[in-house]
Amino acid sequence: VHLVESGGGLVQAGGSLRLSCAASGSIFSINAMGWYRQAPGKQRDLVATFTSAGLTNYADSVKGRFTISRDNAKNTVYLQMNSLKPEDTAVYYCNADVTYYSGIVYYTNDYWGQGTQVTVSS
C-alpha cells in the first residue's frame, strides 16, 4: 500500500491550497484517512481526518478554514486549505489505516505518505 501526496507549495497569507492523497495497492478497505502536519522542531499533529465511522475530525486551529473531503472510488482524500496563515507552514503528511488482502489473509496496517511542504509567507 502506498500513499502519494501532492498539492503543496508556497502561498501568501490569506491564500489557498488543495492537497491530495491517493492510496494504491491491494486495498480491501480504508478504515480511516486524513492529514497531519509537522512544523520544524515540533511534533506531528492532527489536521483533519475521516474516522473509521466516516465522521470528520478537525484541529481547532483549522476549523472554518480547512475542509477535508474524499473520493472513495479513487481511494483519495483531499484537504482544501483556505485563509492560510504563516503558522500553517509545515510538512503535511497523509495517513491511512488500511485493510489489505495478501492473497491468503487480511491485514490492517497504518500507513504514511512521504509528506508535502506547505509554506505560507506573511
N, CA, C and O atoms as a GROMACS GRO file, in nm:
protein
  488
    1VAL      N    1   0.086  -0.118   0.000
    1VAL     CA    2   0.000   0.000   0.000
    1VAL      C    3   0.090   0.123   0.000
    1VAL      O    4   0.186   0.132   0.077
    2HIS      N    5   0.059   0.216  -0.086
    2HIS     CA    6   0.136   0.340  -0.096
    2HIS      C    7   0.041   0.459  -0.091
    2HIS      O    8  -0.069   0.455  -0.145
    3LEU      N    9   0.087   0.564  -0.025
    3LEU     CA   10   0.015   0.690  -0.020
    3LEU      C   11   0.099   0.795  -0.091
    3LEU      O   12   0.216   0.813  -0.057
    4VAL      N   13   0.041   0.863  -0.188
    4VAL     CA   14   0.114   0.965  -0.263
    4VAL      C   15   0.041   1.097  -0.249
    4VAL      O   16  -0.075   1.112  -0.287
    5GLU      N   17   0.114   1.194  -0.194
    5GLU     CA   18   0.056   1.327  -0.172
    5GLU      C   19   0.098   1.423  -0.282
    5GLU      O   20   0.203   1.405  -0.345
    6SER      N   21   0.017   1.522  -0.305
    6SER     CA   22   0.050   1.628  -0.399
    6SER      C   23  -0.024   1.755  -0.360
    6SER      O   24  -0.119   1.751  -0.283
    7GLY      N   25   0.022   1.868  -0.415
    7GLY     CA   26  -0.051   1.993  -0.396
    7GLY      C   27   0.014   2.093  -0.304
    7GLY      O   28  -0.037   2.205  -0.290
    8GLY      N   29   0.123   2.059  -0.241
    8GLY     CA   30   0.189   2.156  -0.154
    8GLY      C   31   0.256   2.266  -0.234
    8GLY      O   32   0.260   2.260  -0.357
    9GLY      N   33   0.308   2.366  -0.164
    9GLY     CA   34   0.376   2.475  -0.231
    9GLY      C   35   0.388   2.598  -0.144
    9GLY      O   36   0.367   2.593  -0.023
   10LEU      N   37   0.423   2.707  -0.209
   10LEU     CA   38   0.441   2.836  -0.142
   10LEU      C   39   0.323   2.926  -0.175
   10LEU      O   40   0.286   2.940  -0.291
   11VAL      N   41   0.265   2.986  -0.072
   11VAL     CA   42   0.150   3.073  -0.093
   11VAL      C   43   0.158   3.189   0.005
   11VAL      O   44   0.216   3.175   0.113
   12GLN      N   45   0.100   3.301  -0.031
   12GLN     CA   46   0.097   3.415   0.060
   12GLN      C   47  -0.015   3.397   0.162
   12GLN      O   48  -0.113   3.327   0.138
   13ALA      N   49   0.001   3.462   0.274
   13ALA     CA   50  -0.103   3.458   0.377
   13ALA      C   51  -0.237   3.502   0.318
   13ALA      O   52  -0.245   3.599   0.243
   14GLY      N   53  -0.340   3.429   0.355
   14GLY     CA   54  -0.473   3.456   0.302
   14GLY      C   55  -0.506   3.375   0.178
   14GLY      O   56  -0.620   3.373   0.134
   15GLY      N   57  -0.406   3.309   0.124
   15GLY     CA   58  -0.426   3.230   0.004
   15GLY      C   59  -0.480   3.092   0.032
   15GLY      O   60  -0.514   3.059   0.145
   16SER      N   61  -0.488   3.011  -0.074
   16SER     CA   62  -0.546   2.877  -0.064
   16SER      C   63  -0.457   2.775  -0.134
   16SER      O   64  -0.385   2.807  -0.229
   17LEU      N   65  -0.464   2.654  -0.085
   17LEU     CA   66  -0.400   2.538  -0.148
   17LEU      C   67  -0.492   2.418  -0.131
   17LEU      O   68  -0.572   2.412  -0.038
   18ARG      N   69  -0.477   2.323  -0.221
   18ARG     CA   70  -0.552   2.198  -0.211
   18ARG      C   71  -0.455   2.083  -0.217
   18ARG      O   72  -0.382   2.067  -0.315
   19LEU      N   73  -0.454   2.002  -0.113
   19LEU     CA   74  -0.370   1.884  -0.109
   19LEU      C   75  -0.452   1.761  -0.149
   19LEU      O   76  -0.572   1.754  -0.124
   20SER      N   77  -0.383   1.667  -0.213
   20SER     CA   78  -0.445   1.539  -0.249
   20SER      C   79  -0.359   1.426  -0.199
   20SER      O   80  -0.236   1.438  -0.190
   21CYS      N   81  -0.423   1.316  -0.165
   21CYS     CA   82  -0.351   1.195  -0.123
   21CYS      C   83  -0.424   1.076  -0.181
   21CYS      O   84  -0.541   1.052  -0.152
   22ALA      N   85  -0.353   1.001  -0.264
   22ALA     CA   86  -0.411   0.884  -0.327
   22ALA      C   87  -0.346   0.758  -0.271
   22ALA      O   88  -0.224   0.748  -0.264
   23ALA      N   89  -0.428   0.664  -0.232
   23ALA     CA   90  -0.380   0.535  -0.182
   23ALA      C   91  -0.390   0.431  -0.293
   23ALA      O   92  -0.488   0.425  -0.366
   24SER      N   93  -0.286   0.350  -0.303
   24SER     CA   94  -0.285   0.246  -0.406
   24SER      C   95  -0.230   0.117  -0.349
   24SER      O   96  -0.161   0.118  -0.246
   25GLY      N   97  -0.260   0.006  -0.415
   25GLY     CA   98  -0.215  -0.125  -0.369
   25GLY      C   99  -0.333  -0.219  -0.358
   25GLY      O  100  -0.442  -0.192  -0.409
   26SER      N  101  -0.310  -0.332  -0.291
   26SER     CA  102  -0.414  -0.434  -0.277
   26SER      C  103  -0.506  -0.400  -0.161
   26SER      O  104  -0.510  -0.469  -0.059
   27ILE      N  105  -0.578  -0.291  -0.178
   27ILE     CA  106  -0.661  -0.237  -0.070
   27ILE      C  107  -0.795  -0.308  -0.065
   27ILE      O  108  -0.866  -0.318  -0.165
   28PHE      N  109  -0.829  -0.357   0.052
   28PHE     CA  110  -0.962  -0.412   0.072
   28PHE      C  111  -1.055  -0.304   0.125
   28PHE      O  112  -1.168  -0.289   0.077
   29SER      N  113  -1.008  -0.228   0.223
   29SER     CA  114  -1.087  -0.117   0.275
   29SER      C  115  -0.995  -0.013   0.339
   29SER      O  116  -0.889  -0.046   0.392
   30ILE      N  117  -1.037   0.112   0.332
   30ILE     CA  118  -0.968   0.220   0.403
   30ILE      C  119  -1.054   0.255   0.524
   30ILE      O  120  -1.166   0.304   0.508
   31ASN      N  121  -1.004   0.232   0.641
   31ASN     CA  122  -1.085   0.244   0.761
   31ASN      C  123  -1.087   0.386   0.815
   31ASN      O  124  -1.186   0.430   0.872
   32ALA      N  125  -0.978   0.457   0.797
   32ALA     CA  126  -0.966   0.596   0.839
   32ALA      C  127  -0.859   0.658   0.753
   32ALA      O  128  -0.766   0.590   0.709
   33MET      N  129  -0.871   0.788   0.727
   33MET     CA  130  -0.773   0.853   0.639
   33MET      C  131  -0.776   1.002   0.665
   33MET      O  132  -0.882   1.061   0.687
   34GLY      N  133  -0.660   1.063   0.663
   34GLY     CA  134  -0.659   1.206   0.688
   34GLY      C  135  -0.522   1.267   0.680
   34GLY      O  136  -0.430   1.211   0.621
   35TRP      N  137  -0.510   1.385   0.740
   35TRP     CA  138  -0.391   1.468   0.729
   35TRP      C  139  -0.337   1.507   0.866
   35TRP      O  140  -0.411   1.536   0.960
   36TYR      N  141  -0.204   1.505   0.873
   36TYR     CA  142  -0.130   1.553   0.988
   36TYR      C  143  -0.026   1.651   0.936
   36TYR      O  144   0.002   1.656   0.816
   37ARG      N  145   0.030   1.728   1.026
   37ARG     CA  146   0.137   1.820   0.986
   37ARG      C  147   0.243   1.830   1.095
   37ARG      O  148   0.217   1.810   1.213
   38GLN      N  149   0.362   1.863   1.049
   38GLN     CA  150   0.475   1.876   1.141
   38GLN      C  151   0.557   1.997   1.102
   38GLN      O  152   0.615   2.003   0.994
   39ALA      N  153   0.561   2.093   1.191
   39ALA     CA  154   0.644   2.212   1.172
   39ALA      C  155   0.783   2.184   1.229
   39ALA      O  156   0.798   2.095   1.313
   40PRO      N  157   0.885   2.258   1.184
   40PRO     CA  158   1.021   2.235   1.233
   40PRO      C  159   1.029   2.243   1.385
   40PRO      O  160   0.982   2.340   1.445
   41GLY      N  161   1.089   2.142   1.445
   41GLY     CA  162   1.108   2.140   1.589
   41GLY      C  163   0.984   2.107   1.669
   41GLY      O  164   0.986   2.115   1.792
   42LYS      N  165   0.876   2.069   1.602
   42LYS     CA  166   0.751   2.038   1.671
   42LYS      C  167   0.707   1.896   1.640
   42LYS      O  168   0.757   1.833   1.547
   43GLN      N  169   0.613   1.848   1.719
   43GLN     CA  170   0.561   1.714   1.697
   43GLN      C  171   0.461   1.714   1.582
   43GLN      O  172   0.412   1.819   1.539
   44ARG      N  173   0.434   1.595   1.533
   44ARG     CA  174   0.336   1.580   1.427
   44ARG      C  175   0.196   1.583   1.488
   44ARG      O  176   0.166   1.507   1.580
   45ASP      N  177   0.112   1.670   1.434
   45ASP     CA  178  -0.021   1.689   1.490
   45ASP      C  179  -0.130   1.662   1.387
   45ASP      O  180  -0.108   1.677   1.267
   46LEU      N  181  -0.245   1.623   1.436
   46LEU     CA  182  -0.361   1.601   1.351
   46LEU      C  183  -0.408   1.734   1.293
   46LEU      O  184  -0.413   1.835   1.362
   47VAL      N  185  -0.443   1.731   1.164
   47VAL     CA  186  -0.504   1.847   1.100
   47VAL      C  187  -0.652   1.818   1.075
   47VAL      O  188  -0.739   1.889   1.124
   48ALA      N  189  -0.679   1.713   1.000
   48ALA     CA  190  -0.816   1.676   0.969
   48ALA      C  191  -0.820   1.531   0.925
   48ALA      O  192  -0.733   1.486   0.851
   49THR      N  193  -0.919   1.458   0.970
   49THR     CA  194  -0.929   1.316   0.932
   49THR      C  195  -1.074   1.274   0.914
   49THR      O  196  -1.166   1.336   0.966
   50PHE      N  197  -1.090   1.167   0.841
   50PHE     CA  198  -1.214   1.090   0.842
   50PHE      C  199  -1.190   0.974   0.937
   50PHE      O  200  -1.092   0.901   0.923
   51THR      N  201  -1.278   0.958   1.032
   51THR     CA  202  -1.264   0.848   1.128
   51THR      C  203  -1.318   0.719   1.067
   51THR      O  204  -1.375   0.719   0.957
   52SER      N  205  -1.299   0.608   1.138
   52SER     CA  206  -1.349   0.479   1.090
   52SER      C  207  -1.501   0.478   1.080
   52SER      O  208  -1.558   0.396   1.007
   53ALA      N  209  -1.566   0.567   1.151
   53ALA     CA  210  -1.712   0.578   1.145
   53ALA      C  211  -1.757   0.672   1.033
   53ALA      O  212  -1.876   0.693   1.014
   54GLY      N  213  -1.661   0.728   0.960
   54GLY     CA  214  -1.696   0.816   0.850
   54GLY      C  215  -1.719   0.960   0.891
   54GLY      O  216  -1.766   1.041   0.812
   55LEU      N  217  -1.686   0.992   1.016
   55LEU     CA  218  -1.703   1.128   1.065
   55LEU      C  219  -1.576   1.207   1.040
   55LEU      O  220  -1.468   1.149   1.022
   56THR      N  221  -1.587   1.338   1.038
   56THR     CA  222  -1.470   1.422   1.022
   56THR      C  223  -1.426   1.477   1.157
   56THR      O  224  -1.507   1.500   1.247
   57ASN      N  225  -1.296   1.497   1.167
   57ASN     CA  226  -1.236   1.548   1.289
   57ASN      C  227  -1.133   1.652   1.251
   57ASN      O  228  -1.044   1.623   1.170
   58TYR      N  229  -1.143   1.773   1.306
   58TYR     CA  230  -1.053   1.882   1.270
   58TYR      C  231  -0.979   1.933   1.394
   58TYR      O  232  -1.033   1.932   1.505
   59ALA      N  233  -0.856   1.976   1.373
   59ALA     CA  234  -0.787   2.050   1.478
   59ALA      C  235  -0.857   2.184   1.497
   59ALA      O  236  -0.907   2.243   1.400
   60ASP      N  237  -0.861   2.233   1.620
   60ASP     CA  238  -0.928   2.361   1.645
   60ASP      C  239  -0.869   2.474   1.564
   60ASP      O  240  -0.941   2.565   1.522
   61SER      N  241  -0.739   2.468   1.540
   61SER     CA  242  -0.670   2.577   1.472
   61SER      C  243  -0.708   2.590   1.324
   61SER      O  244  -0.682   2.693   1.262
   62VAL      N  245  -0.770   2.487   1.268
   62VAL     CA  246  -0.803   2.492   1.125
   62VAL      C  247  -0.954   2.491   1.099
   62VAL      O  248  -0.997   2.504   0.984
   63LYS      N  249  -1.033   2.476   1.203
   63LYS     CA  250  -1.178   2.474   1.185
   63LYS      C  251  -1.227   2.603   1.119
   63LYS      O  252  -1.188   2.713   1.158
   64GLY      N  253  -1.312   2.586   1.019
   64GLY     CA  254  -1.365   2.701   0.947
   64GLY      C  255  -1.277   2.746   0.832
   64GLY      O  256  -1.320   2.827   0.749
   65ARG      N  257  -1.155   2.696   0.826
   65ARG     CA  258  -1.063   2.734   0.717
   65ARG      C  259  -1.029   2.616   0.627
   65ARG      O  260  -1.015   2.632   0.506
   66PHE      N  261  -1.016   2.499   0.685
   66PHE     CA  262  -0.978   2.379   0.610
   66PHE      C  263  -1.098   2.286   0.597
   66PHE      O  264  -1.182   2.279   0.687
   67THR      N  265  -1.105   2.216   0.484
   67THR     CA  266  -1.212   2.120   0.462
   67THR      C  267  -1.152   1.992   0.406
   67THR      O  268  -1.080   1.994   0.306
   68ILE      N  269  -1.182   1.880   0.471
   68ILE     CA  270  -1.139   1.750   0.421
   68ILE      C  271  -1.253   1.687   0.343
   68ILE      O  272  -1.369   1.695   0.383
   69SER      N  273  -1.218   1.624   0.232
   69SER     CA  274  -1.317   1.553   0.153
   69SER      C  275  -1.252   1.428   0.095
   69SER      O  276  -1.131   1.410   0.105
   70ARG      N  277  -1.333   1.343   0.034
   70ARG     CA  278  -1.275   1.219  -0.020
   70ARG      C  279  -1.353   1.171  -0.140
   70ARG      O  280  -1.469   1.204  -0.161
   71ASP      N  281  -1.283   1.092  -0.219
   71ASP     CA  282  -1.342   1.022  -0.333
   71ASP      C  283  -1.315   0.874  -0.309
   71ASP      O  284  -1.205   0.826  -0.336
   72ASN      N  285  -1.413   0.803  -0.259
   72ASN     CA  286  -1.394   0.663  -0.223
   72ASN      C  287  -1.359   0.577  -0.344
   72ASN      O  288  -1.283   0.481  -0.332
   73ALA      N  289  -1.414   0.610  -0.459
   73ALA     CA  290  -1.387   0.532  -0.580
   73ALA      C  291  -1.240   0.541  -0.620
   73ALA      O  292  -1.186   0.450  -0.684
   74LYS      N  293  -1.177   0.652  -0.584
   74LYS     CA  294  -1.037   0.673  -0.620
   74LYS      C  295  -0.942   0.651  -0.501
   74LYS      O  296  -0.821   0.670  -0.513
   75ASN      N  297  -0.997   0.612  -0.387
   75ASN     CA  298  -0.915   0.596  -0.265
   75ASN      C  299  -0.832   0.722  -0.239
   75ASN      O  300  -0.714   0.714  -0.206
   76THR      N  301  -0.895   0.835  -0.255
   76THR     CA  302  -0.825   0.963  -0.246
   76THR      C  303  -0.893   1.054  -0.144
   76THR      O  304  -1.015   1.059  -0.134
   77VAL      N  305  -0.811   1.124  -0.068
   77VAL     CA  306  -0.861   1.224   0.025
   77VAL      C  307  -0.799   1.358  -0.010
   77VAL      O  308  -0.684   1.365  -0.055
   78TYR      N  309  -0.875   1.464   0.011
   78TYR     CA  310  -0.832   1.598  -0.024
   78TYR      C  311  -0.835   1.687   0.100
   78TYR      O  312  -0.909   1.661   0.195
   79LEU      N  313  -0.754   1.790   0.097
   79LEU     CA  314  -0.759   1.890   0.203
   79LEU      C  315  -0.758   2.027   0.136
   79LEU      O  316  -0.657   2.072   0.083
   80GLN      N  317  -0.873   2.093   0.140
   80GLN     CA  318  -0.883   2.229   0.088
   80GLN      C  319  -0.847   2.324   0.202
   80GLN      O  320  -0.912   2.324   0.306
   81MET      N  321  -0.744   2.404   0.180
   81MET     CA  322  -0.695   2.494   0.283
   81MET      C  323  -0.716   2.638   0.236
   81MET      O  324  -0.655   2.682   0.138
   82ASN      N  325  -0.800   2.709   0.306
   82ASN     CA  326  -0.828   2.850   0.274
   82ASN      C  327  -0.780   2.940   0.387
   82ASN      O  328  -0.754   2.894   0.499
   83SER      N  329  -0.770   3.067   0.357
   83SER     CA  330  -0.728   3.166   0.458
   83SER      C  331  -0.602   3.120   0.530
   83SER      O  332  -0.594   3.124   0.653
   84LEU      N  333  -0.505   3.079   0.454
   84LEU     CA  334  -0.383   3.025   0.513
   84LEU      C  335  -0.307   3.131   0.591
   84LEU      O  336  -0.306   3.248   0.555
   85LYS      N  337  -0.243   3.085   0.698
   85LYS     CA  338  -0.165   3.171   0.786
   85LYS      C  339  -0.020   3.122   0.790
   85LYS      O  340   0.006   3.005   0.764
   86PRO      N  341   0.073   3.210   0.823
   86PRO     CA  342   0.212   3.165   0.834
   86PRO      C  343   0.229   3.047   0.931
   86PRO      O  344   0.316   2.963   0.911
   87GLU      N  345   0.147   3.042   1.034
   87GLU     CA  346   0.159   2.931   1.130
   87GLU      C  347   0.109   2.798   1.073
   87GLU      O  348   0.123   2.694   1.139
   88ASP      N  349   0.052   2.799   0.955
   88ASP     CA  350   0.014   2.674   0.889
   88ASP      C  351   0.133   2.611   0.817
   88ASP      O  352   0.123   2.500   0.766
   89THR      N  353   0.245   2.683   0.812
   89THR     CA  354   0.364   2.631   0.746
   89THR      C  355   0.411   2.504   0.814
   89THR      O  356   0.435   2.502   0.935
   90ALA      N  357   0.425   2.397   0.736
   90ALA     CA  358   0.465   2.267   0.789
   90ALA      C  359   0.477   2.169   0.674
   90ALA      O  360   0.440   2.199   0.560
   91VAL      N  361   0.529   2.051   0.705
   91VAL     CA  362   0.519   1.938   0.614
   91VAL      C  363   0.388   1.866   0.647
   91VAL      O  364   0.363   1.830   0.762
   92TYR      N  365   0.307   1.848   0.546
   92TYR     CA  366   0.177   1.784   0.564
   92TYR      C  367   0.187   1.638   0.519
   92TYR      O  368   0.233   1.607   0.410
   93TYR      N  369   0.144   1.550   0.608
   93TYR     CA  370   0.151   1.407   0.584
   93TYR      C  371   0.012   1.347   0.574
   93TYR      O  372  -0.077   1.380   0.653
   94CYS      N  373  -0.005   1.259   0.478
   94CYS     CA  374  -0.127   1.180   0.467
   94CYS      C  375  -0.111   1.053   0.549
   94CYS      O  376  -0.004   0.992   0.552
   95ASN      N  377  -0.217   1.014   0.614
   95ASN     CA  378  -0.218   0.892   0.696
   95ASN      C  379  -0.342   0.811   0.665
   95ASN      O  380  -0.450   0.866   0.646
   96ALA      N  381  -0.326   0.679   0.659
   96ALA     CA  382  -0.442   0.593   0.634
   96ALA      C  383  -0.429   0.463   0.711
   96ALA      O  384  -0.321   0.404   0.720
   97ASP      N  385  -0.539   0.420   0.766
   97ASP     CA  386  -0.550   0.288   0.829
   97ASP      C  387  -0.618   0.198   0.726
   97ASP      O  388  -0.736   0.216   0.693
   98VAL      N  389  -0.543   0.101   0.676
   98VAL     CA  390  -0.587   0.025   0.559
   98VAL      C  391  -0.590  -0.124   0.588
   98VAL      O  392  -0.499  -0.179   0.649
   99THR      N  393  -0.697  -0.188   0.542
   99THR     CA  394  -0.703  -0.334   0.543
   99THR      C  395  -0.674  -0.382   0.401
   99THR      O  396  -0.739  -0.340   0.306
  100TYR      N  397  -0.576  -0.469   0.388
  100TYR     CA  398  -0.543  -0.520   0.256
  100TYR      C  399  -0.539  -0.672   0.259
  100TYR      O  400  -0.525  -0.734   0.364
  101TYR      N  401  -0.551  -0.728   0.139
  101TYR     CA  402  -0.556  -0.873   0.125
  101TYR      C  403  -0.425  -0.921   0.064
  101TYR      O  404  -0.386  -0.876  -0.043
  102SER      N  405  -0.358  -1.013   0.135
  102SER     CA  406  -0.228  -1.061   0.089
  102SER      C  407  -0.240  -1.173  -0.014
  102SER      O  408  -0.141  -1.214  -0.073
  103GLY      N  409  -0.361  -1.220  -0.034
  103GLY     CA  410  -0.383  -1.336  -0.117
  103GLY      C  411  -0.420  -1.459  -0.034
  103GLY      O  412  -0.471  -1.559  -0.083
  104ILE      N  413  -0.390  -1.446   0.097
  104ILE     CA  414  -0.422  -1.555   0.189
  104ILE      C  415  -0.504  -1.502   0.306
  104ILE      O  416  -0.609  -1.556   0.339
  105VAL      N  417  -0.453  -1.398   0.367
  105VAL     CA  418  -0.520  -1.340   0.483
  105VAL      C  419  -0.534  -1.190   0.464
  105VAL      O  420  -0.472  -1.130   0.376
  106TYR      N  421  -0.617  -1.130   0.551
  106TYR     CA  422  -0.633  -0.985   0.554
  106TYR      C  423  -0.546  -0.927   0.665
  106TYR      O  424  -0.537  -0.983   0.774
  107TYR      N  425  -0.484  -0.814   0.635
  107TYR     CA  426  -0.403  -0.743   0.732
  107TYR      C  427  -0.454  -0.600   0.743
  107TYR      O  428  -0.508  -0.544   0.647
  108THR      N  429  -0.437  -0.541   0.860
  108THR     CA  430  -0.467  -0.400   0.878
  108THR      C  431  -0.342  -0.331   0.930
  108THR      O  432  -0.286  -0.371   1.031
  109ASN      N  433  -0.300  -0.226   0.859
  109ASN     CA  434  -0.180  -0.151   0.898
  109ASN      C  435  -0.205  -0.002   0.884
  109ASN      O  436  -0.299   0.041   0.817
  110ASP      N  437  -0.119   0.073   0.946
  110ASP     CA  438  -0.122   0.219   0.940
  110ASP      C  439  -0.011   0.266   0.845
  110ASP      O  440   0.104   0.222   0.857
  111TYR      N  441  -0.045   0.353   0.752
  111TYR     CA  442   0.050   0.397   0.650
  111TYR      C  443   0.062   0.550   0.650
  111TYR      O  444  -0.032   0.622   0.683
  112TRP      N  445   0.182   0.595   0.611
  112TRP     CA  446   0.210   0.739   0.598
  112TRP      C  447   0.262   0.769   0.458
  112TRP      O  448   0.335   0.689   0.400
  113GLY      N  449   0.226   0.885   0.407
  113GLY     CA  450   0.285   0.933   0.285
  113GLY      C  451   0.420   0.996   0.311
  113GLY      O  452   0.467   1.001   0.424
  114GLN      N  453   0.483   1.042   0.205
  114GLN     CA  454   0.618   1.097   0.216
  114GLN      C  455   0.618   1.241   0.265
  114GLN      O  456   0.722   1.293   0.305
  115GLY      N  457   0.504   1.305   0.263
  115GLY     CA  458   0.492   1.442   0.309
  115GLY      C  459   0.504   1.542   0.194
  115GLY      O  460   0.575   1.519   0.097
  116THR      N  461   0.433   1.652   0.208
  116THR     CA  462   0.440   1.760   0.111
  116THR      C  463   0.454   1.893   0.187
  116THR      O  464   0.382   1.918   0.284
  117GLN      N  465   0.545   1.976   0.142
  117GLN     CA  466   0.574   2.101   0.213
  117GLN      C  467   0.471   2.207   0.178
  117GLN      O  468   0.440   2.230   0.061
  118VAL      N  469   0.419   2.272   0.280
  118VAL     CA  470   0.332   2.388   0.265
  118VAL      C  471   0.400   2.505   0.335
  118VAL      O  472   0.430   2.498   0.455
  119THR      N  473   0.425   2.611   0.261
  119THR     CA  474   0.489   2.730   0.318
  119THR      C  475   0.400   2.850   0.292
  119THR      O  476   0.363   2.880   0.179
  120VAL      N  477   0.366   2.920   0.400
  120VAL     CA  478   0.280   3.038   0.391
  120VAL      C  479   0.363   3.159   0.432
  120VAL      O  480   0.411   3.168   0.545
  121SER      N  481   0.380   3.252   0.339
  121SER     CA  482   0.459   3.371   0.366
  121SER      C  483   0.370   3.484   0.418
  121SER      O  484   0.253   3.494   0.380
  122SER      N  485   0.426   3.565   0.502
  122SER     CA  486   0.349   3.676   0.561
  122SER      C  487   0.356   3.802   0.476
  122SER      O  488   0.297   3.904   0.512
   0.00000   0.00000   0.00000
